[in-house]
Amino acid sequence: MDPSPDTVASLVDSARQGDEQALATLLPLVYDELRRLAAGYLRRERPGQTLHSTALVHDAYLRLLKDSHLSWQNRAHFFGIAARSMREILIERARARGAAKRGGDQVRVTFDPALAVAAPDGGIDVEALDAALTRLAALDADLARVVEVRFFGGLSIEEAAEALSVSPATIKRRWTLAKAWLARELGGEPAP
């Protein structure tokens, strides 16, 4: 089947209305893009990560299938929800590692312009980023959603605007504000 945006949008709409066959058809069509997102997350993880992009996509896929309350507005929104599932999986794994260490050597992390939170061993400290995003969401949920769809979802400014039903200019402003706030929270310098 053709993986064009129109086809994906149509399948997303059918899946949103409860068509399980549409969901079964949709996921293989978007699998490569989901794997690309997962590979991007894992490249920014700490070295020695045992989770592979295929496993991360499959875990996210299983979560999408289990949650019967999901409602997708469009293709970009679908990728935003899939990205959030991947984020949750990575955070759960990071928390499990942290619990196993019983605290370990906690170090404040720095923030770079690409919003990659560096852990002491060169990877991303997803726990620190998640904690900062949770605090940001309490202050301004719209800013936190922009970070989720841009950073975790890998969406462009235009795709994020479509997914969040706002203008691209609004996304740019919120993205700039969110990066600056996160930089301050995570102890780094604000992004240019």
Residue frames as a rotation matrix with the C-alpha (Angstrom) as fourth column:
MET 1
0.576 0.817 0.000 0.00
0.817 -0.576 0.000 0.00
0.000 0.000 -1.000 0.00
ASP 2
0.085 -0.494 0.865 1.09
0.454 -0.754 -0.475 3.57
0.887 0.433 0.160 -0.72
PRO 3
-0.043 -0.141 -0.989 2.64
0.997 -0.062 -0.034 5.22
-0.057 -0.988 0.143 2.39
SER 4
-0.443 -0.094 0.892 1.70
0.399 -0.911 0.102 8.74
0.803 0.401 0.441 1.21
PRO 5
-0.997 0.055 0.058 0.62
-0.078 -0.521 -0.850 11.30
-0.017 -0.852 0.524 3.81
ASP 6
-0.304 0.948 -0.089 -2.97
-0.909 -0.261 0.326 11.09
0.286 0.180 0.941 2.47
THR 7
0.088 0.284 -0.955 -3.04
-0.107 0.956 0.275 7.31
0.990 0.078 0.114 2.89
VAL 8
-0.716 -0.421 -0.556 -1.57
0.501 0.245 -0.830 7.56
0.486 -0.873 0.035 6.38
ALA 9
-0.880 0.424 0.215 -4.03
-0.475 -0.766 -0.434 10.32
-0.019 -0.484 0.875 7.30
SER 10
-0.019 0.911 -0.412 -6.94
-0.772 0.248 0.585 8.20
0.635 0.329 0.699 6.03
LEU 11
-0.036 -0.070 -0.997 -5.76
0.308 0.948 -0.078 5.17
0.951 -0.310 -0.013 8.01
VAL 12
-0.950 -0.293 -0.110 -5.24
0.210 -0.337 -0.918 7.34
0.232 -0.895 0.382 11.10
ASP 13
-0.548 0.816 0.186 -8.82
-0.821 -0.567 0.069 8.60
0.162 -0.115 0.980 10.73
SER 14
0.230 0.633 -0.739 -10.19
-0.429 0.748 0.506 5.06
0.874 0.201 0.444 10.36
ALA 15
-0.401 -0.457 -0.794 -8.13
0.507 0.611 -0.608 3.82
0.763 -0.646 -0.013 13.31
ARG 16
-0.963 0.054 0.265 -9.39
-0.225 -0.700 -0.678 6.76
0.149 -0.712 0.686 15.37
GLN 17
-0.118 0.993 0.002 -12.93
-0.951 -0.114 0.289 5.60
0.287 0.032 0.957 14.66
GLY 18
0.157 0.142 0.977 -12.10
-0.750 0.661 0.024 2.14
-0.642 -0.737 0.211 15.99
ASP 19
0.878 0.127 -0.461 -11.20
-0.439 0.595 -0.673 0.25
0.189 0.793 0.578 12.80
GLU 20
0.531 -0.694 0.486 -8.67
-0.267 0.407 0.873 -2.34
-0.804 -0.594 0.031 14.03
GLN 21
0.527 -0.326 0.785 -7.82
0.782 0.548 -0.297 -3.40
-0.334 0.770 0.543 10.46
ALA 22
0.827 -0.227 0.514 -6.84
0.109 -0.832 -0.543 0.19
0.551 0.505 -0.664 9.66
LEU 23
0.685 -0.600 0.413 -4.51
-0.681 -0.325 0.656 0.20
-0.260 -0.731 -0.631 12.66
ALA 24
0.445 -0.507 0.738 -3.00
0.230 0.862 0.452 -3.11
-0.865 -0.032 0.500 11.55
THR 25
0.593 -0.193 0.782 -2.43
0.797 0.001 -0.604 -1.63
0.116 0.981 0.155 8.08
LEU 26
0.926 -0.152 0.346 -1.17
-0.148 -0.988 -0.038 1.73
0.348 -0.016 -0.937 9.37
LEU 27
0.730 -0.645 0.227 1.67
-0.342 -0.057 0.938 0.59
-0.592 -0.762 -0.262 11.59
PRO 28
0.259 -0.697 0.669 3.64
0.735 0.592 0.332 -1.31
-0.627 0.405 0.665 8.92
LEU 29
0.591 0.019 0.806 3.38
0.687 -0.535 -0.491 1.78
0.422 0.845 -0.329 6.69
VAL 30
0.773 -0.254 0.581 4.90
-0.381 -0.918 0.106 4.06
0.507 -0.304 -0.807 9.33
TYR 31
0.907 -0.393 -0.150 7.31
0.395 0.675 0.623 1.49
-0.143 -0.625 0.768 10.74
ASP 32
0.131 -0.928 0.350 10.40
0.895 -0.042 -0.445 2.89
0.427 0.371 0.824 8.99
GLU 33
0.054 -0.076 0.996 9.71
-0.080 -0.994 -0.071 6.41
0.995 -0.076 -0.060 10.21
LEU 34
0.905 0.280 0.320 9.10
-0.344 0.038 0.938 5.14
0.251 -0.959 0.130 13.75
ARG 35
0.696 -0.707 -0.124 12.37
0.716 0.670 0.195 3.22
-0.055 -0.225 0.973 13.59
ARG 36
-0.041 -0.687 0.726 14.17
0.567 -0.614 -0.549 6.36
0.823 0.389 0.414 12.44
LEU 37
0.436 0.273 0.858 12.76
-0.478 -0.737 0.478 8.26
0.763 -0.618 -0.191 15.43
ALA 38
0.999 -0.031 0.034 13.71
-0.010 0.572 0.820 5.44
-0.045 -0.820 0.571 17.78
ALA 39
0.382 -0.919 0.096 17.24
0.879 0.330 -0.343 5.26
0.283 0.216 0.934 16.37
GLY 40
0.021 -0.334 0.942 17.58
0.083 -0.939 -0.335 9.01
0.996 0.085 0.008 16.92
TYR 41
0.754 0.301 0.583 16.56
-0.534 -0.236 0.812 8.68
0.382 -0.924 -0.017 20.57
LEU 42
0.931 -0.364 -0.014 18.90
0.319 0.795 0.516 5.80
-0.176 -0.485 0.857 21.17
ARG 43
0.233 -0.876 0.421 21.87
0.658 -0.177 -0.732 7.60
0.716 0.448 0.535 19.56
ARG 44
-0.007 -0.178 0.984 21.45
-0.394 -0.904 -0.167 10.25
0.919 -0.389 -0.064 22.25
GLU 45
0.939 0.343 0.003 21.17
-0.161 0.434 0.886 7.68
0.302 -0.833 0.463 25.05
ARG 46
0.411 -0.802 0.433 24.03
-0.763 -0.043 0.645 6.68
-0.499 -0.596 -0.630 27.31
PRO 47
-0.194 -0.563 -0.803 26.66
-0.851 0.504 -0.147 4.39
0.488 0.655 -0.577 25.80
GLY 48
-0.973 -0.228 0.038 26.13
-0.221 0.873 -0.436 0.69
0.066 -0.432 -0.899 26.41
GLN 49
-0.195 0.978 0.074 22.37
-0.905 -0.151 -0.397 0.91
-0.377 -0.145 0.915 25.87
THR 50
-0.841 -0.105 0.530 20.93
-0.017 0.986 0.168 -2.59
-0.540 0.132 -0.831 25.50
LEU 51
0.224 0.969 0.101 17.67
0.274 0.037 -0.961 -1.45
-0.935 0.243 -0.257 23.92
HIS 52
-0.810 -0.446 0.381 17.69
0.459 -0.077 0.885 -1.40
-0.365 0.892 0.267 20.11
SER 53
-0.775 0.509 -0.375 15.54
-0.589 -0.796 0.138 0.78
-0.228 0.328 0.917 17.88
THR 54
-0.533 0.598 -0.599 13.52
-0.222 0.584 0.781 -2.24
0.817 0.549 -0.179 16.71
ALA 55
-0.511 0.316 -0.799 12.68
0.790 0.539 -0.292 -3.19
0.338 -0.781 -0.525 20.30
LEU 56
-0.826 0.199 -0.527 11.77
0.151 -0.823 -0.548 0.40
-0.543 -0.532 0.650 21.14
VAL 57
-0.683 0.608 -0.406 9.41
-0.691 -0.356 0.629 0.61
0.238 0.710 0.663 18.13
HIS 58
-0.445 0.524 -0.727 7.85
0.167 0.845 0.507 -2.74
0.880 0.104 -0.463 19.03
ASP 59
-0.666 0.182 -0.723 7.34
0.740 0.043 -0.671 -1.71
-0.091 -0.982 -0.164 22.66
ALA 60
-0.807 0.382 -0.450 5.73
-0.323 -0.924 -0.205 1.55
-0.494 -0.020 0.869 21.51
TYR 61
-0.629 0.569 -0.530 3.59
-0.485 0.245 0.839 -0.40
0.607 0.785 0.122 19.01
LEU 62
-0.525 0.418 -0.741 2.33
0.619 0.785 0.004 -2.68
0.584 -0.457 -0.671 21.77
ARG 63
-0.743 0.245 -0.623 1.42
0.416 -0.561 -0.716 0.35
-0.525 -0.791 0.314 23.89
LEU 64
-0.767 0.466 -0.441 -0.48
-0.631 -0.674 0.384 1.87
-0.119 0.573 0.811 20.97
LEU 65
-0.527 0.569 -0.631 -2.41
-0.127 0.682 0.721 -1.37
0.841 0.460 -0.287 20.48
LYS 66
-0.603 0.252 -0.757 -3.23
0.755 0.485 -0.441 -1.73
0.256 -0.837 -0.483 24.20
ASP 67
-0.768 0.277 -0.577 -4.57
0.150 -0.798 -0.583 1.79
-0.622 -0.535 0.572 24.60
SER 68
-0.391 0.714 0.581 -8.09
0.920 0.286 0.268 1.68
0.025 0.639 -0.768 23.19
HIS 69
0.491 0.604 -0.627 -8.70
0.667 -0.724 -0.175 5.30
-0.560 -0.333 -0.759 24.22
LEU 70
-0.575 -0.785 -0.232 -6.22
0.414 -0.523 0.745 6.76
-0.706 0.332 0.625 21.75
SER 71
0.660 0.736 0.151 -7.54
0.557 -0.345 -0.755 9.37
-0.504 0.583 -0.638 19.37
TRP 72
-0.479 -0.876 0.059 -5.41
0.637 -0.300 0.710 10.65
-0.605 0.378 0.701 16.51
GLN 73
0.345 0.599 -0.723 -6.26
-0.035 -0.761 -0.648 13.85
-0.938 0.249 -0.241 14.70
ASN 74
0.868 -0.158 -0.470 -3.84
-0.492 -0.149 -0.858 13.43
0.066 0.976 -0.208 11.81
ARG 75
0.656 -0.677 -0.335 -0.52
0.354 0.667 -0.655 11.94
0.667 0.311 0.677 10.72
ALA 76
-0.245 -0.791 0.560 1.57
-0.212 -0.520 -0.827 14.41
0.946 -0.321 -0.041 12.75
HIS 77
0.211 0.408 0.888 -0.54
-0.952 -0.121 0.281 13.78
0.222 -0.905 0.363 15.85
PHE 78
0.963 0.108 -0.247 -0.05
-0.093 0.993 0.072 10.01
0.253 -0.046 0.966 15.40
PHE 79
0.204 -0.967 -0.155 3.74
0.419 0.230 -0.879 10.48
0.885 0.114 0.452 15.35
GLY 80
-0.216 -0.218 0.952 3.49
-0.647 -0.698 -0.306 12.74
0.731 -0.682 0.010 18.39
ILE 81
0.660 0.526 0.536 1.67
-0.751 0.445 0.488 10.01
0.018 -0.725 0.689 20.35
ALA 82
0.846 -0.421 -0.326 4.14
0.306 0.886 -0.348 7.36
0.436 0.195 0.879 19.16
ALA 83
-0.092 -0.922 0.377 7.01
0.044 -0.382 -0.923 9.61
0.995 -0.068 0.075 20.19
ARG 84
0.082 0.192 0.978 5.48
-0.916 -0.372 0.150 10.11
0.392 -0.908 0.145 23.63
SER 85
0.963 0.268 0.029 5.22
-0.262 0.906 0.331 6.32
0.062 -0.327 0.943 24.01
MET 86
0.447 -0.875 -0.187 8.91
0.480 0.411 -0.775 5.97
0.755 0.256 0.604 23.12
ARG 87
-0.190 -0.481 0.856 9.79
-0.461 -0.726 -0.510 8.71
0.867 -0.492 -0.084 25.59
GLU 88
0.520 0.481 0.706 7.87
-0.843 0.157 0.515 6.92
0.137 -0.863 0.487 28.36
ILE 89
0.942 -0.210 -0.262 9.64
0.195 0.977 -0.082 3.65
0.273 0.026 0.962 27.59
LEU 90
0.066 -0.984 0.166 13.08
0.329 -0.135 -0.935 5.31
0.942 0.116 0.314 27.71
ILE 91
-0.099 -0.038 0.994 12.20
-0.751 -0.653 -0.100 7.09
0.653 -0.757 0.036 30.96
GLU 92
0.849 0.449 0.278 10.97
-0.523 0.642 0.561 3.86
0.074 -0.622 0.780 32.56
ARG 93
0.699 -0.655 -0.286 14.22
0.500 0.734 -0.460 2.13
0.511 0.178 0.841 31.57
ALA 94
-0.183 -0.784 0.593 16.31
-0.023 -0.600 -0.800 5.03
0.983 -0.160 0.092 32.89
ARG 95
0.239 0.346 0.907 14.41
-0.889 -0.298 0.348 5.00
0.391 -0.890 0.237 36.17
ALA 96
0.988 0.106 -0.110 14.92
-0.067 0.947 0.316 1.27
0.137 -0.305 0.943 36.49
ARG 97
0.250 -0.967 -0.059 18.67
0.515 0.184 -0.837 1.75
0.820 0.179 0.544 35.93
GLY 98
-0.246 -0.320 0.915 18.71
-0.450 -0.798 -0.400 4.53
0.858 -0.510 0.052 38.53
ALA 99
0.649 0.543 0.533 16.80
-0.731 0.248 0.636 2.43
0.213 -0.803 0.557 41.03
ALA 100
0.839 -0.392 -0.376 19.28
0.364 0.920 -0.148 -0.38
0.404 -0.012 0.915 40.53
LYS 101
-0.150 -0.961 0.234 22.12
0.420 -0.276 -0.864 1.98
0.895 -0.032 0.445 41.33
ARG 102
0.385 0.415 -0.824 20.29
0.921 -0.112 0.374 3.49
0.063 -0.903 -0.425 44.33
GLY 103
0.851 0.050 -0.522 21.13
0.176 -0.965 0.195 7.00
-0.494 -0.258 -0.830 43.41
GLY 104
0.342 -0.798 0.496 24.70
0.934 0.233 -0.270 6.70
0.100 0.556 0.825 42.23
ASP 105
-0.563 -0.613 -0.554 26.60
0.603 -0.763 0.231 9.88
-0.565 -0.204 0.800 41.46
GLN 106
0.498 0.804 0.323 23.92
0.846 -0.371 -0.383 12.36
-0.188 0.464 -0.865 40.49
VAL 107
-0.632 -0.731 -0.257 25.40
0.579 -0.666 0.470 15.24
-0.515 0.148 0.845 38.53
ARG 108
0.337 0.690 -0.640 23.69
-0.049 -0.666 -0.744 18.34
-0.940 0.282 -0.191 37.14
VAL 109
-0.034 -0.277 0.960 23.63
0.894 0.421 0.153 18.20
-0.447 0.864 0.233 33.39
THR 110
-0.639 -0.212 -0.739 24.20
-0.085 -0.936 0.342 20.88
-0.764 0.282 0.580 30.79
PHE 111
0.447 0.858 0.255 21.86
0.369 0.083 -0.926 21.93
-0.815 0.508 -0.279 28.04
ASP 112
-0.733 -0.679 0.034 22.92
0.315 -0.295 0.902 22.40
-0.602 0.672 0.430 24.45
PRO 113
-0.581 0.511 -0.634 21.09
-0.678 -0.734 0.029 24.23
-0.450 0.447 0.773 21.64
ALA 114
-0.611 0.349 -0.711 19.90
-0.457 0.578 0.677 20.97
0.647 0.738 -0.193 20.10
LEU 115
0.268 0.734 0.624 18.08
-0.930 0.028 0.367 20.19
0.252 -0.679 0.690 23.36
ALA 116
0.377 -0.251 -0.891 20.25
0.101 0.968 -0.230 17.13
0.921 -0.003 0.390 23.94
VAL 117
0.724 -0.096 0.683 20.67
-0.678 -0.281 0.679 16.73
0.126 -0.955 -0.269 27.67
ALA 118
0.080 -0.812 -0.579 24.09
-0.388 0.509 -0.768 15.26
0.918 0.286 -0.274 28.30
ALA 119
0.992 0.119 -0.050 24.65
-0.015 0.492 0.871 12.71
0.128 -0.863 0.489 31.00
PRO 120
0.525 -0.845 0.105 28.07
-0.570 -0.257 0.780 12.34
-0.632 -0.469 -0.617 32.64
ASP 121
-0.174 -0.627 0.759 29.02
0.198 0.733 0.651 9.53
-0.965 0.263 -0.003 30.26
GLY 122
-0.894 -0.320 -0.313 28.04
-0.167 -0.409 0.897 11.43
-0.415 0.854 0.313 27.11
GLY 123
-0.661 0.721 0.210 24.45
0.668 0.437 0.602 10.21
0.342 0.538 -0.770 26.58
ILE 124
-0.317 0.654 0.687 21.14
-0.330 -0.755 0.566 11.87
0.889 -0.048 0.455 27.31
ASP 125
-0.984 0.129 -0.126 19.88
0.159 0.293 -0.943 11.92
-0.085 -0.947 -0.309 30.87
VAL 126
-0.511 0.849 0.134 16.24
0.164 -0.057 0.985 11.29
0.844 0.526 -0.110 30.01
GLU 127
0.026 0.506 -0.862 15.29
0.975 0.176 0.133 11.35
0.219 -0.844 -0.489 33.69
ALA 128
-0.577 -0.302 -0.758 16.59
0.523 -0.850 -0.059 14.90
-0.627 -0.431 0.649 34.10
LEU 129
-0.967 0.253 0.010 14.86
-0.136 -0.553 0.822 15.98
0.214 0.794 0.569 30.91
ASP 130
-0.282 0.916 -0.286 11.62
0.522 0.397 0.755 14.30
0.805 0.064 -0.590 31.94
ALA 131
-0.109 0.203 -0.973 11.70
0.969 -0.197 -0.150 15.91
-0.223 -0.959 -0.176 35.38
ALA 132
-0.827 -0.237 -0.509 12.31
0.152 -0.967 0.204 19.31
-0.541 0.092 0.836 33.79
LEU 133
-0.820 0.571 0.034 9.50
-0.044 -0.121 0.992 18.75
0.570 0.812 0.124 31.28
THR 134
-0.124 0.782 -0.612 7.15
0.873 0.379 0.307 17.78
0.472 -0.496 -0.729 34.09
ARG 135
-0.319 -0.058 -0.946 7.97
0.690 -0.699 -0.190 21.04
-0.650 -0.713 0.262 35.89
LEU 136
-0.976 -0.052 -0.214 7.54
-0.108 -0.734 0.671 22.97
-0.192 0.677 0.710 32.64
ALA 137
-0.581 0.812 -0.053 4.16
0.377 0.326 0.867 21.32
0.722 0.484 -0.495 32.00
ALA 138
-0.066 0.535 -0.842 3.00
0.993 -0.047 -0.108 22.45
-0.097 -0.843 -0.528 35.44
LEU 139
-0.460 -0.186 -0.868 3.93
0.260 -0.963 0.069 26.03
-0.849 -0.194 0.492 34.52
ASP 140
-0.043 0.397 -0.917 2.94
-0.835 -0.518 -0.185 26.01
-0.548 0.758 0.354 30.84
ALA 141
0.172 0.202 0.964 1.53
0.088 0.972 -0.219 22.84
-0.981 0.123 0.150 29.29
ASP 142
0.972 0.223 -0.076 1.71
-0.042 -0.157 -0.987 24.33
-0.232 0.962 -0.143 25.78
LEU 143
0.326 -0.930 -0.170 5.48
-0.944 -0.309 -0.118 24.81
0.057 0.199 -0.978 26.01
ALA 144
-0.281 -0.419 0.863 5.92
-0.557 0.804 0.209 21.24
-0.781 -0.422 -0.460 27.24
ARG 145
0.568 0.557 0.606 3.83
0.192 0.626 -0.756 19.87
-0.800 0.546 0.248 24.37
VAL 146
0.860 -0.321 -0.397 6.00
-0.506 -0.431 -0.747 21.75
0.069 0.843 -0.534 21.86
VAL 147
-0.159 -0.956 0.245 9.13
-0.963 0.206 0.177 20.14
-0.219 -0.207 -0.953 23.34
GLU 148
-0.049 0.190 0.981 7.49
-0.188 0.963 -0.196 16.71
-0.981 -0.194 -0.012 23.18
VAL 149
0.813 0.452 0.368 6.50
0.236 0.323 -0.917 16.94
-0.533 0.832 0.155 19.53
ARG 150
0.769 -0.583 -0.263 9.69
-0.598 -0.508 -0.620 18.71
0.227 0.634 -0.739 18.39
PHE 151
-0.183 -0.931 0.315 12.32
-0.983 0.184 -0.026 16.85
-0.034 -0.314 -0.949 20.43
PHE 152
-0.468 0.018 0.884 10.72
-0.324 0.927 -0.190 13.49
-0.822 -0.375 -0.428 21.12
GLY 153
0.503 0.772 0.388 8.45
0.142 0.369 -0.919 13.44
-0.853 0.517 0.076 18.09
GLY 154
-0.498 -0.800 0.335 11.03
0.523 0.030 0.852 14.75
-0.691 0.600 0.403 15.65
LEU 155
0.425 0.753 0.502 8.39
0.877 -0.206 -0.435 16.96
-0.224 0.625 -0.748 14.03
SER 156
-0.591 -0.539 0.600 9.33
0.700 -0.713 0.049 20.02
0.401 0.449 0.799 12.02
ILE 157
-0.918 0.273 -0.289 7.97
-0.072 -0.829 -0.554 23.46
-0.390 -0.488 0.781 12.94
GLU 158
-0.536 0.738 -0.410 5.20
-0.784 -0.254 0.566 23.05
0.314 0.625 0.715 10.36
GLU 159
-0.314 0.408 -0.858 4.30
0.125 0.913 0.388 19.50
0.941 0.014 -0.337 11.45
ALA 160
-0.777 0.001 -0.629 4.27
0.629 0.038 -0.776 20.58
0.023 -0.999 -0.030 15.11
ALA 161
-0.849 0.493 -0.189 1.99
-0.469 -0.869 -0.159 23.50
-0.243 -0.047 0.969 14.22
GLU 162
-0.311 0.743 -0.592 -0.39
-0.597 0.332 0.731 21.10
0.740 0.581 0.340 12.48
ALA 163
-0.418 0.097 -0.903 -0.30
0.470 0.874 -0.123 18.57
0.777 -0.476 -0.411 15.32
LEU 164
-0.682 0.079 -0.727 -0.97
0.692 -0.252 -0.676 21.24
-0.237 -0.964 0.117 17.96
SER 165
0.194 0.847 0.495 -3.40
0.957 -0.274 0.095 23.27
0.216 0.455 -0.864 15.82
VAL 166
0.553 -0.111 -0.826 -1.47
0.251 -0.923 0.292 26.54
-0.794 -0.369 -0.482 16.06
SER 167
0.962 -0.218 -0.163 0.54
-0.244 -0.426 -0.871 28.63
0.120 0.878 -0.463 13.62
PRO 168
0.468 -0.870 -0.152 4.19
0.704 0.472 -0.531 27.90
0.533 0.142 0.834 12.80
ALA 169
-0.111 -0.503 0.857 5.10
-0.153 -0.843 -0.515 31.31
0.982 -0.188 0.016 14.28
THR 170
0.600 0.400 0.693 3.53
-0.739 -0.055 0.671 30.28
0.306 -0.915 0.263 17.58
ILE 171
0.935 -0.310 -0.173 5.50
0.338 0.927 0.165 27.03
0.109 -0.212 0.971 17.56
LYS 172
0.128 -0.943 0.307 8.74
0.497 -0.207 -0.843 28.96
0.858 0.261 0.442 16.90
ARG 173
0.016 -0.068 0.998 8.07
-0.613 -0.789 -0.044 31.32
0.790 -0.611 -0.054 19.83
ARG 174
0.824 0.369 0.430 7.12
-0.564 0.460 0.686 28.48
0.055 -0.808 0.587 22.19
TRP 175
0.766 -0.607 -0.213 10.12
0.515 0.777 -0.361 26.39
0.385 0.167 0.908 21.09
THR 176
-0.090 -0.815 0.572 12.48
0.119 -0.579 -0.806 29.29
0.989 -0.004 0.149 21.81
LEU 177
0.191 0.247 0.950 10.90
-0.845 -0.452 0.287 29.92
0.500 -0.857 0.123 25.23
ALA 178
0.970 0.235 0.059 10.91
-0.234 0.848 0.476 26.22
0.062 -0.476 0.878 26.13
LYS 179
0.466 -0.870 -0.163 14.58
0.566 0.434 -0.701 25.78
0.680 0.234 0.695 25.19
ALA 180
-0.227 -0.552 0.802 15.56
-0.276 -0.754 -0.596 28.81
0.934 -0.357 0.019 27.26
TRP 181
0.469 0.475 0.745 13.55
-0.845 -0.006 0.535 27.63
0.259 -0.880 0.399 30.26
LEU 182
0.981 -0.105 -0.160 14.98
0.129 0.981 0.143 24.11
0.142 -0.161 0.977 30.04
ALA 183
0.171 -0.976 0.137 18.50
0.327 -0.075 -0.942 25.48
0.930 0.205 0.306 29.69
ARG 184
-0.156 -0.181 0.971 18.09
-0.714 -0.658 -0.238 27.40
0.682 -0.731 -0.027 32.93
GLU 185
0.713 0.546 0.440 16.49
-0.698 0.503 0.509 24.43
0.057 -0.670 0.740 34.70
LEU 186
0.936 -0.338 -0.097 19.16
0.323 0.935 -0.143 22.00
0.139 0.103 0.985 33.60
GLY 187
0.596 -0.708 -0.379 22.03
0.258 -0.278 0.925 24.30
-0.760 -0.649 0.017 34.50
GLY 188
-0.175 -0.653 0.737 23.20
0.953 0.077 0.294 25.12
-0.249 0.754 0.608 30.99
GLU 189
-0.785 -0.106 -0.611 23.36
-0.032 -0.977 0.210 28.30
-0.619 0.185 0.763 29.01
PRO 190
0.321 0.944 -0.080 20.25
-0.094 -0.052 -0.994 29.32
-0.943 0.326 0.072 27.09
ALA 191
-0.091 -0.275 0.957 20.25
0.865 0.454 0.213 28.28
-0.493 0.847 0.197 23.46
PRO 192
-0.867 -0.274 -0.417 20.82
0.060 -0.886 0.459 31.03
-0.495 0.373 0.784 20.88
